[in-house]
Amino acid sequence: MPPATLLTDIAVTIDTDALLPRLHLKPQSPEAREFRALAIEAQRVARPKAAFLIGYINARDNESVVIAGTRFASRVLSVNLSAVHRVFAYVATCGTELNEWAASLTDVLQQFWAEELKVTALRTATTQVFAAISHENPGQMASMNPGSLADWPLTEQRPFFHLLGDLPQQLGVTLSDSCIMTPNKSVTGFRFGNDSGYVNCRLCPREDCPGRAAPYEPELYAQRYESAD
């Protein structure tokens, strides 16, 4: 495989005004002032990171795909990658620095706010790694993430981490026996060329997901994936 690309010098700018409505805080309230002070500290501490590597597709069948010698079991993934010959395997994280800072907080409300600040750092890292991937592969792209769909469950993090090698360790990201990542505000996934406008959310029935990016389409799996042979 080609050498991996690491992004370890990612600056974070926290827009507190944009976060206040998400946290149900009134701009002039004492709580909002406290949150702004916390956000300044988080921005000082935060060192989000990301990395990606290019993996070439070796083989595929109806239910799985082999990428750089590692097998991934997913009907949806196999169909989505049917027209491409390579993927970009990425990992992004809010960073151990911000995670440890958040863990040091003792106030329950501040702990809650810190999780949202960690999400902001993770989104910054994800945006940066997507931009770096687009530089390598211009054009419309899509992503799939282990654990985002029943068809590609969280246990698929194990082969994903195998594919990534020591990249997660270099970023301070670890995987537990139950396939949970630390820091908890971390994400892995495949980025790949896609002209159909694929979004995971279109196949996910979870109604209360705060990160939903597209409406659920109940008929899509039957239309596109059951009939894809």
C-alpha positions in Angstrom: 0.0 0.0 0.0 1.1 3.6 -0.5 2.3 5.4 2.6 -0.3 6.8 5.0 -1.0 10.5 5.4 -1.1 11.9 8.9 -2.7 15.2 9.9 -1.5 16.1 13.4 -1.4 19.9 13.3 -5.1 20.7 13.1 -6.3 24.0 14.5 -9.7 24.2 16.2 -12.0 27.2 16.2 -15.0 26.8 18.5 -18.0 28.8 17.5 -19.7 29.1 20.9 -22.6 31.2 19.5 -23.5 28.3 17.2 -23.3 25.8 20.0 -25.5 27.7 22.5 -28.8 26.6 20.8 -27.7 23.0 20.6 -27.1 23.1 24.4 -30.3 25.0 25.1 -28.4 27.9 26.6 -29.6 31.5 26.4 -26.8 33.8 25.1 -26.9 36.2 28.1 -27.4 33.6 30.8 -24.7 32.8 33.5 -24.6 29.3 32.1 -23.7 30.6 28.7 -20.9 32.7 30.1 -19.6 29.6 32.0 -19.8 27.6 28.8 -17.9 30.2 26.8 -15.1 30.2 29.4 -15.0 26.4 29.2 -14.9 26.5 25.4 -11.9 28.9 25.5 -10.1 26.4 27.6 -11.1 23.5 25.3 -9.8 25.3 22.3 -6.5 25.9 24.0 -6.1 22.2 24.9 -7.5 20.6 21.8 -5.2 18.7 19.4 -7.5 16.8 17.1 -5.8 14.4 14.6 -6.6 12.3 11.6 -4.9 10.0 9.1 -5.8 8.0 6.0 -4.3 5.4 3.7 -5.2 4.1 0.3 -6.4 0.5 0.0 -6.8 -1.3 -3.3 -9.7 -3.8 -3.7 -8.4 -7.3 -4.3 -11.7 -9.2 -4.6 -15.4 -9.0 -3.9 -18.5 -11.1 -3.8 -22.2 -10.5 -3.0 -21.6 -10.2 0.7 -18.1 -9.0 1.2 -15.1 -7.2 -0.2 -11.4 -7.7 0.3 -9.3 -4.6 0.6 -5.5 -4.7 0.8 -5.8 -8.4 1.9 -8.4 -7.7 4.6 -12.0 -9.0 4.3 -15.0 -6.9 5.2 -18.4 -8.5 5.4 -21.1 -6.1 4.1 -23.5 -6.4 1.3 -24.0 -2.6 1.1 -20.2 -2.0 1.1 -19.6 -4.5 -1.6 -22.3 -3.0 -3.8 -21.2 0.6 -3.1 -17.6 -0.3 -4.1 -18.6 -2.2 -7.3 -17.4 0.6 -9.6 -14.2 1.6 -7.8 -10.8 0.0 -7.5 -9.6 1.7 -4.3 -10.8 3.3 -1.1 -9.4 5.7 1.4 -9.5 4.2 4.9 -9.5 7.0 7.5 -9.5 7.6 11.2 -10.2 10.9 12.9 -10.3 11.8 16.6 -10.9 14.7 19.0 -7.5 13.8 20.4 -6.2 12.4 23.7 -5.5 15.9 25.0 -9.1 17.1 24.9 -10.4 13.7 26.0 -8.2 13.7 29.1 -9.1 17.3 29.8 -12.8 16.5 29.6 -12.3 13.5 31.9 -10.7 15.8 34.6 -13.9 17.9 34.9 -15.9 17.1 38.0 -19.0 19.2 37.4 -21.7 17.1 35.6 -23.0 20.0 33.5 -19.5 20.9 32.4 -18.9 17.2 31.5 -22.0 17.3 29.3 -20.7 20.5 27.6 -17.3 19.0 27.1 -18.7 16.2 25.1 -20.1 18.7 22.6 -16.8 20.4 22.5 -15.1 17.1 21.7 -17.6 16.6 18.9 -16.6 20.0 17.5 -12.9 18.9 17.5 -13.8 15.6 15.9 -15.8 17.4 13.1 -12.8 19.6 12.5 -10.5 16.6 12.1 -13.0 14.8 9.9 -13.4 17.9 7.6 -9.6 18.2 7.3 -9.1 14.5 6.4 -11.9 14.6 3.9 -10.3 17.7 2.3 -6.9 15.8 2.1 -8.6 12.8 0.5 -10.4 15.0 -2.0 -7.0 16.4 -3.0 -6.0 12.8 -3.9 -9.3 11.9 -5.5 -11.3 14.9 -6.8 -15.0 14.4 -7.5 -18.1 13.3 -5.7 -17.4 10.9 -2.8 -19.2 9.1 0.0 -18.4 7.4 3.3 -19.3 4.2 5.1 -18.4 3.6 8.8 -18.2 0.4 10.7 -21.2 0.2 13.1 -23.3 2.7 11.2 -25.6 0.1 9.7 -26.9 -3.3 10.7 -25.4 -4.6 7.5 -21.9 -3.5 8.6 -21.9 -3.9 12.4 -19.5 -2.5 15.0 -17.6 -5.7 15.1 -16.2 -4.8 11.7 -14.0 -2.3 13.6 -11.6 -5.3 14.2 -10.7 -5.9 10.5 -10.7 -2.1 10.0 -8.1 -1.6 12.7 -6.1 -4.5 11.2 -6.1 -2.7 7.9 -5.1 0.6 9.5 -2.1 -1.0 11.2 -0.4 1.3 13.7 -2.1 4.5 12.4 -4.7 4.6 15.3 -1.9 4.1 17.8 0.0 7.0 16.3 -3.1 9.2 16.8 -3.7 7.8 20.3 -6.9 5.9 19.3 -7.4 2.4 20.8 -10.1 -0.2 20.3 -11.6 -2.2 23.2 -12.6 -5.9 23.1 -16.2 -4.7 22.6 -15.1 -2.6 19.6 -15.5 0.8 21.4 -12.9 3.4 20.5 -11.1 5.7 22.9 -11.2 8.7 22.7 -15.0 8.1 22.4 -15.2 11.0 19.9 -13.3 9.2 17.2 -14.5 7.8 13.9 -13.2 5.4 11.2 -14.5 4.8 7.8 -14.0 4.3 4.1 -14.1 7.2 1.7 -14.7 6.3 -1.9 -15.8 7.8 -5.3 -19.6 7.7 -5.6 -21.9 9.4 -8.1 -25.2 8.2 -6.6 -25.3 10.5 -3.6 -25.0 7.6 -1.1 -25.4 8.6 2.6 -25.5 6.0 5.4 -28.5 7.8 6.9 -30.7 6.8 3.9 -30.5 3.2 5.1 -30.7 3.8 8.9 -34.1 3.7 10.6 -32.9 5.3 13.9 -35.2 8.3 14.4 -33.4 10.1 17.3 -29.9 10.3 15.8 -28.6 13.9 16.3 -26.2 13.4 13.3 -28.8 12.5 10.7 -27.8 13.9 7.4 -30.5 12.5 5.1 -34.0 11.1 5.6 -34.5 7.3 6.0 -35.7 5.6 2.8 -37.3 2.3 3.8 -37.4 1.0 0.2 -33.8 1.8 -0.7 -32.2 -1.4 0.5 -34.6 -3.6 -1.5 -34.4 -1.4 -4.6 -30.6 -1.0 -4.7 -29.0 -3.7 -2.7 -31.2 -6.8 -2.7 -31.5 -6.6 -6.5 -27.8 -5.8 -7.1 -26.6 -9.3 -8.2 
